[in-house]
Amino acid sequence: MKRVNIGMVGTGFAASFHTEAARRVVGVQADVVAIASGNPENAVRFAEKHGIPKTYESYGELLADEQIDVVDLCVPTNLHLPMALQAAEAGKHVIVEKPFTGYTAEAGHDRDELIGNTVPRQQMFDHTIARMDEMERALQAGGVKFMYAENWVYAPAVAKAHGLIASGNGTIMRIHAEESHSGSHASYASHWSLAGGGALLRTGSHPVGGVLHIKQFEGLQKHGKPIRPKSVVGEVAHLTRMESFAAEKEKYLRHDLVDCEDWGAVLITFEDGSVAEVVSSDVVLGGIYNYMELFCSNGRIRCHMNPNDQVLAYGPADDSFGDEYLAEKISTRRGWNYASPDEHWANGYHQEMQDFMEAVAEDREPLSGWTLARDVVSVIYAAYVSAEEGRRVEVPG
């Protein structure tokens, strides 16, 4: 059995489920052998909890470990691109959480500067594209794999859509997709300088990634090359700044975004003339809503990632089921709830890590890789320009 050693960077939510997913890989011996964090105490606690043998106080020390094959970056968005560049230059394969990058403090601004309120979106777009060009050159020079952790690509519902698309051989005419919930639990999400954007980037990268992947898949099946996005029209809003909402005494939605939007929508036109409508929002109660629908020339496919209705549980009180996990970001444990039996599997986290480890062991490209990561950021930043300037914006190829 081939062995792949992983160096984890970060100790938060994503690092935990990435580590758990690595343990469920079959056919490849995937081991998280080291953990690095900006806070050494967090690294020690994480290593003890997950049985990881080595801890490092710096990213540089982890990169210097010759036993590590893959670096897994579970860090805030502003660190994704600079750390991925370092990994490529060190000859390490790299896993990067979504979204890949954005215009952040990494662009030369102080992390506390309110760049979301002051920097023109075209300037953000140009800088971000240039940095991704730099990353692409580094990947080519280093000969390493870039694995983009977009779990929608691997969700069982989307995997089933793959089979239906391939067997049906129809044309995907239109796609509608959405991810919405009541707001991010990550503290850095409030500031553009750290998150690279608001709901459209942070939350919308999932449905944007989903629809771009589906068109890539269709193109590869039919023509041997992906169908890429051509142009976008976008809109954003700060809905929790509405006067009527501000006047409400009891608030159930997060409303602490400093200079980021809490709602966004983008209309994508593809090279083949098909379209996709994507919505993302931080102002939806009742848990996470992950949904994609494909309107094809020969049928219609609905993919529900969340909520999953395999198990419905009713409780008259918040503690009716003790501390047993129900589902992510639900507003209340009272009443009816979707009690997901295996949320990580339904979201595609385990299948994602399986593909990444096989890609490294078999020296092949992952299903979710560089092209998808780049296109997601390009589409969303083009949408930011469109929303600010009120025009259709071309997506660079």
C-alpha positions as CSV (number, residue, x, y, z in Angstrom):
1,M,0.0,0.0,0.0
2,K,1.3,3.4,-1.0
3,R,1.8,5.9,1.8
4,V,1.1,9.7,1.8
5,N,2.3,11.8,4.7
6,I,0.3,15.0,5.4
7,G,1.4,18.1,7.2
8,M,-1.6,19.9,8.6
9,V,-1.5,23.7,9.0
10,G,-4.2,25.2,11.3
11,T,-6.1,23.8,14.2
12,G,-9.7,24.9,13.6
13,F,-12.9,23.4,12.2
14,A,-11.6,22.5,8.7
15,A,-8.4,21.0,10.1
16,S,-10.5,18.7,12.3
17,F,-12.6,17.3,9.6
18,H,-9.7,17.0,7.2
19,T,-7.8,14.9,9.8
20,E,-10.9,12.7,10.3
21,A,-11.3,12.3,6.6
22,A,-7.7,11.2,6.1
23,R,-8.3,8.4,8.6
24,R,-11.1,7.1,6.4
25,V,-9.1,6.9,3.2
26,V,-8.8,3.3,1.8
27,G,-6.3,1.8,-0.5
28,V,-3.7,4.5,0.4
29,Q,-2.0,4.8,3.8
30,A,-2.8,8.5,4.5
31,D,-1.4,9.8,7.8
32,V,-1.4,13.3,9.3
33,V,2.2,13.2,10.7
34,A,2.6,16.8,11.8
35,I,0.7,19.9,12.7
36,A,1.8,23.5,12.7
37,S,0.0,26.5,14.1
38,G,0.7,30.2,14.8
39,N,-0.3,29.3,18.4
40,P,2.0,26.5,19.6
41,E,-0.4,25.6,22.4
42,N,-3.2,25.0,19.9
43,A,-0.9,22.7,17.9
44,V,-0.1,20.7,21.0
45,R,-3.7,20.3,22.0
46,F,-4.7,19.4,18.4
47,A,-1.9,16.8,18.2
48,E,-2.9,15.2,21.5
49,K,-6.6,15.1,20.5
50,H,-5.9,13.5,17.1
51,G,-2.9,11.4,17.8
52,I,-0.5,13.4,15.6
53,P,3.2,12.6,16.4
54,K,4.9,15.9,15.6
55,T,4.1,19.6,16.2
56,Y,5.9,22.6,14.7
57,E,5.8,26.2,15.9
58,S,6.2,27.6,12.4
59,Y,5.1,26.8,8.9
60,G,8.8,27.0,7.7
61,E,9.7,24.1,10.1
62,L,6.9,22.0,8.8
63,L,7.9,22.6,5.1
64,A,11.5,21.6,6.0
65,D,10.3,18.1,7.1
66,E,11.4,15.8,4.3
67,Q,8.9,13.1,5.4
68,I,5.9,15.3,4.5
69,D,4.5,14.8,1.0
70,V,1.4,17.0,1.2
71,V,0.7,20.3,3.0
72,D,-2.9,20.8,4.0
73,L,-3.7,24.5,4.5
74,C,-6.7,25.0,6.8
75,V,-6.0,28.6,7.6
76,P,-7.8,32.0,6.9
77,T,-8.2,33.0,3.3
78,N,-5.5,35.7,3.4
79,L,-2.9,33.0,4.1
80,H,-3.9,30.6,1.4
81,L,-2.0,31.9,-1.6
82,P,1.3,32.9,0.2
83,M,1.4,29.6,2.0
84,A,0.6,27.7,-1.2
85,L,3.4,29.5,-3.0
86,Q,5.8,28.5,-0.3
87,A,4.6,24.9,-0.5
88,A,5.1,24.7,-4.3
89,E,8.6,26.3,-4.0
90,A,9.4,23.6,-1.3
91,G,8.3,20.8,-3.6
92,K,5.2,19.9,-1.5
93,H,1.9,19.0,-3.0
94,V,-0.8,21.3,-1.5
95,I,-4.4,21.0,-0.4
96,V,-6.1,24.4,-0.1
97,E,-9.5,25.1,1.5
98,K,-12.1,27.3,-0.3
99,P,-12.0,30.0,-1.5
100,F,-8.5,29.8,-2.8
101,T,-7.7,33.5,-2.5
102,G,-8.9,37.0,-2.7
103,Y,-7.8,40.6,-2.3
104,T,-6.7,40.6,1.4
105,A,-4.1,42.1,3.8
106,E,-1.7,39.9,1.8
107,A,-2.0,42.6,-0.9
108,G,0.0,45.0,1.2
109,H,-2.7,46.4,3.5
110,D,-2.9,46.3,7.2
111,R,-5.3,43.6,8.4
112,D,-7.4,46.1,10.3
113,E,-7.8,48.4,7.3
114,L,-11.3,48.5,5.9
115,I,-10.4,47.7,2.4
116,G,-13.9,46.5,1.6
117,N,-15.1,50.0,1.9
118,T,-12.3,51.8,0.2
119,V,-10.6,49.8,-2.6
120,P,-12.1,49.8,-6.1
121,R,-13.2,46.3,-7.2
122,Q,-11.4,46.5,-10.5
123,Q,-8.1,47.1,-8.6
124,M,-8.9,44.1,-6.4
125,F,-9.7,42.0,-9.5
126,D,-6.5,42.9,-11.4
127,H,-4.3,42.3,-8.4
128,T,-5.9,38.9,-7.6
129,I,-5.6,37.7,-11.2
130,A,-1.9,38.7,-11.3
131,R,-1.3,36.8,-8.0
132,M,-3.0,33.7,-9.4
133,D,-0.8,33.9,-12.5
134,E,2.2,33.9,-10.2
135,M,0.8,30.8,-8.4
136,E,0.2,29.0,-11.6
137,R,3.8,29.5,-12.7
138,A,5.0,28.3,-9.3
139,L,2.9,25.1,-9.6
140,Q,4.4,24.4,-13.1
141,A,7.9,25.1,-12.0
142,G,7.6,22.9,-8.8
143,G,5.8,20.1,-10.6
144,V,3.4,19.7,-7.6
145,K,-0.3,19.0,-7.4
146,F,-2.8,21.6,-6.3
147,M,-5.8,20.1,-4.7
148,Y,-8.7,22.4,-4.2
149,A,-10.9,21.4,-1.2
150,E,-14.3,22.1,-2.8
151,N,-16.5,19.5,-1.2
152,W,-19.5,20.1,-3.5
153,V,-17.5,18.4,-6.2
154,Y,-17.5,15.2,-4.1
155,A,-20.9,15.3,-2.5
156,P,-22.8,12.0,-3.2
157,A,-25.7,14.1,-4.8
158,V,-23.2,15.6,-7.3
159,A,-21.5,12.3,-7.9
160,K,-24.9,10.8,-8.9
161,A,-25.4,13.8,-11.2
162,H,-22.1,12.9,-12.9
163,G,-23.5,9.5,-13.8
164,L,-26.8,10.9,-15.0
165,I,-25.1,13.5,-17.2
166,A,-22.6,11.0,-18.7
167,S,-25.3,8.4,-19.4
168,G,-28.0,10.8,-20.6
169,N,-25.6,12.8,-23.0
170,G,-28.0,15.8,-23.1
171,T,-27.1,19.4,-22.9
172,I,-27.1,21.3,-19.6
173,M,-29.0,24.5,-20.5
174,R,-29.2,26.2,-17.1
175,I,-28.1,25.7,-13.5
176,H,-29.4,27.2,-10.3
177,A,-27.4,26.9,-7.1
178,E,-27.4,28.4,-3.6
179,E,-25.7,28.2,-0.3
180,S,-27.2,30.1,2.5
181,H,-27.1,30.1,6.3
182,S,-27.2,32.5,9.3
183,G,-23.6,33.6,9.1
184,S,-20.1,32.3,9.4
185,H,-18.7,31.1,12.8
186,A,-15.2,32.2,11.8
187,S,-14.1,35.4,13.5
188,Y,-12.0,36.5,10.5
189,A,-15.0,36.4,8.2
190,S,-16.1,39.9,9.4
191,H,-13.1,41.7,7.8
192,W,-12.5,41.8,4.0
193,S,-8.7,42.1,4.8
194,L,-8.7,38.5,6.1
195,A,-11.6,36.9,4.3
196,G,-11.2,38.4,0.8
197,G,-14.9,39.2,0.6
198,G,-18.2,38.6,2.1
199,A,-21.0,36.1,1.5
200,L,-20.4,36.0,-2.3
201,L,-16.8,34.8,-1.9
202,R,-16.9,33.0,1.5
203,T,-20.2,31.3,1.1
204,G,-20.8,31.6,-2.7
205,S,-17.6,29.9,-3.5
206,H,-19.4,26.5,-2.9
207,P,-22.3,26.9,-5.3
208,V,-20.1,28.8,-7.8
209,G,-17.6,25.9,-7.6
210,G,-20.4,23.4,-8.0
211,V,-21.8,24.9,-11.2
212,L,-18.3,25.5,-12.7
213,H,-17.4,21.9,-12.0
214,I,-20.5,20.6,-13.6
215,K,-19.9,22.5,-16.8
216,Q,-16.2,21.4,-16.7
217,F,-17.4,17.8,-16.4
218,E,-19.9,18.1,-19.2
219,G,-17.3,19.5,-21.5
220,L,-14.8,16.8,-20.7
221,Q,-17.4,14.1,-21.3
222,K,-18.5,15.6,-24.7
223,H,-15.4,17.3,-26.1
224,G,-12.4,16.3,-24.0
225,K,-12.0,19.8,-22.6
226,P,-13.9,21.8,-19.9
227,I,-16.6,24.3,-20.7
228,R,-15.3,27.5,-19.0
229,P,-17.2,30.6,-17.8
230,K,-17.2,33.5,-20.3
231,S,-18.8,36.5,-18.5
232,V,-20.8,37.5,-15.4
233,V,-23.3,39.9,-14.0
234,G,-23.3,40.4,-10.3
235,E,-25.0,42.1,-7.4
236,V,-24.3,42.3,-3.7
237,A,-26.1,43.8,-0.6
238,H,-25.7,44.5,3.1
239,L,-29.1,43.3,4.2
240,T,-28.4,43.5,8.0
241,R,-27.8,47.2,7.6
242,M,-31.5,47.8,6.8
243,E,-33.0,50.2,9.3
244,S,-35.9,47.9,10.1
245,F,-33.5,45.1,11.0
246,A,-31.3,47.4,13.1
247,A,-34.4,48.5,15.1
248,E,-35.2,44.9,16.1
249,K,-34.4,44.2,19.7
250,E,-33.8,40.5,19.4
251,K,-31.6,39.4,16.5
252,Y,-31.2,35.8,15.3
253,L,-28.9,36.6,12.4
254,R,-25.2,37.4,12.7
255,H,-24.8,41.1,11.9
256,D,-21.1,41.8,12.8
257,L,-19.7,42.0,9.2
258,V,-17.5,45.1,9.2
259,D,-16.8,45.8,5.5
260,C,-18.2,42.7,3.8
261,E,-21.5,42.0,2.1
262,D,-24.0,39.5,3.6
263,W,-25.8,38.6,0.3
264,G,-24.6,38.2,-3.2
265,A,-25.8,36.8,-6.6
266,V,-24.1,36.2,-9.9
267,L,-25.4,35.2,-13.3
268,I,-22.7,33.3,-15.2
269,T,-22.7,32.8,-19.0
270,F,-20.5,30.0,-20.3
271,E,-18.6,29.5,-23.5
272,D,-21.3,27.3,-24.9
273,G,-24.1,29.8,-24.3
274,S,-25.5,28.1,-21.2
275,V,-26.2,30.0,-18.0
276,A,-26.0,29.6,-14.2
277,E,-27.7,31.6,-11.5
278,V,-25.9,31.5,-8.1
279,V,-27.1,33.0,-4.8
280,S,-25.3,33.1,-1.4
281,S,-26.5,34.6,1.8
282,D,-25.8,35.0,5.5
283,V,-29.4,36.0,6.3
284,V,-31.1,32.6,6.2
285,L,-32.3,30.8,9.4
286,G,-33.0,27.2,9.9
287,G,-29.5,25.7,9.1
288,I,-27.4,25.4,6.0
289,Y,-29.2,25.4,2.7
290,N,-27.0,23.8,0.0
291,Y,-28.8,23.1,-3.3
292,M,-28.1,22.8,-7.0
293,E,-30.6,22.1,-9.9
294,L,-29.6,21.3,-13.4
295,F,-32.0,22.0,-16.3
296,C,-31.0,19.7,-19.1
297,S,-32.3,19.2,-22.7
298,N,-33.3,15.7,-21.7
299,G,-34.2,16.0,-18.1
300,R,-33.8,17.8,-14.8
301,I,-31.6,16.9,-11.8
302,R,-31.9,18.3,-8.3
303,C,-29.0,17.9,-5.9
304,H,-29.7,18.5,-2.2
305,M,-26.5,18.5,-0.1
306,N,-28.2,20.2,2.9
307,P,-30.6,19.7,4.5
308,N,-30.6,15.9,4.5
309,D,-34.0,14.5,5.3
310,Q,-33.0,10.9,6.0
311,V,-33.7,11.5,9.8
312,L,-36.2,14.1,11.1
313,A,-36.2,14.6,14.9
314,Y,-38.7,16.6,16.9
315,G,-37.8,17.9,20.4
316,P,-39.9,20.2,22.5
317,A,-36.9,21.6,24.3
318,D,-33.3,22.5,23.4
319,D,-32.0,19.6,25.5
320,S,-34.5,17.0,24.4
321,F,-31.7,15.0,22.7
322,G,-28.9,16.0,25.1
323,D,-25.7,16.9,23.4
324,E,-26.1,14.6,20.4
325,Y,-25.2,16.4,17.2
326,L,-28.1,17.3,14.9
327,A,-26.9,19.5,12.0
328,E,-24.6,22.4,11.4
329,K,-25.8,26.0,12.0
330,I,-29.4,25.2,13.0
331,S,-31.1,28.1,14.6
332,T,-32.7,26.1,17.4
333,R,-32.9,22.5,18.6
334,R,-36.6,22.9,19.4
335,G,-39.2,21.6,17.1
336,W,-38.4,19.6,14.0
337,N,-34.8,19.3,12.9
338,Y,-32.9,17.4,10.2
339,A,-30.6,15.1,12.2
340,S,-28.0,14.3,9.6
341,P,-26.7,10.7,10.2
342,D,-23.3,11.4,8.6
343,E,-23.0,15.0,7.6
344,H,-19.4,14.9,6.6
345,W,-20.0,12.0,4.2
346,A,-23.1,13.8,2.7
347,N,-21.0,16.9,2.2
348,G,-18.3,15.0,0.4
349,Y,-15.5,15.6,2.8
350,H,-14.4,12.0,3.0
351,Q,-14.6,11.4,-0.8
352,E,-12.6,14.6,-1.3
353,M,-9.7,13.4,0.8
354,Q,-9.9,9.9,-0.8
355,D,-9.5,11.5,-4.3
356,F,-6.6,13.8,-3.1
357,M,-4.6,10.9,-1.6
358,E,-5.2,8.7,-4.7
359,A,-4.1,11.6,-6.9
360,V,-0.8,11.9,-5.1
361,A,-0.2,8.1,-4.8
362,E,-1.1,7.5,-8.5
363,D,0.4,10.7,-9.9
364,R,-2.8,11.9,-11.5
365,E,-4.8,15.2,-11.3
366,P,-7.5,15.5,-8.7
367,L,-11.1,15.9,-9.7
368,S,-11.1,19.3,-8.0
369,G,-7.8,21.1,-8.9
370,W,-6.2,24.3,-10.0
371,T,-8.5,25.2,-12.9
372,L,-11.6,25.1,-10.7
373,A,-9.9,27.1,-7.9
374,R,-8.8,29.8,-10.3
375,D,-12.1,30.0,-12.1
376,V,-14.1,30.3,-8.9
377,V,-12.1,33.3,-7.8
378,S,-12.1,34.9,-11.2
379,V,-15.9,34.6,-11.5
380,I,-16.6,36.0,-8.1
381,Y,-14.2,38.9,-8.4
382,A,-15.6,39.7,-11.8
383,A,-19.0,39.7,-10.1
384,Y,-17.7,42.2,-7.6
385,V,-16.6,44.5,-10.4
386,S,-20.0,44.1,-12.1
387,A,-21.9,44.9,-8.9
388,E,-19.9,48.1,-8.3
389,E,-19.8,49.3,-11.9
390,G,-23.2,48.0,-13.2
391,R,-21.9,46.2,-16.2
392,R,-21.2,42.7,-17.6
393,V,-17.6,41.6,-17.0
394,E,-15.6,39.2,-19.0
395,V,-13.9,36.3,-17.1
396,P,-10.2,35.8,-18.0
397,G,-9.5,32.4,-19.6
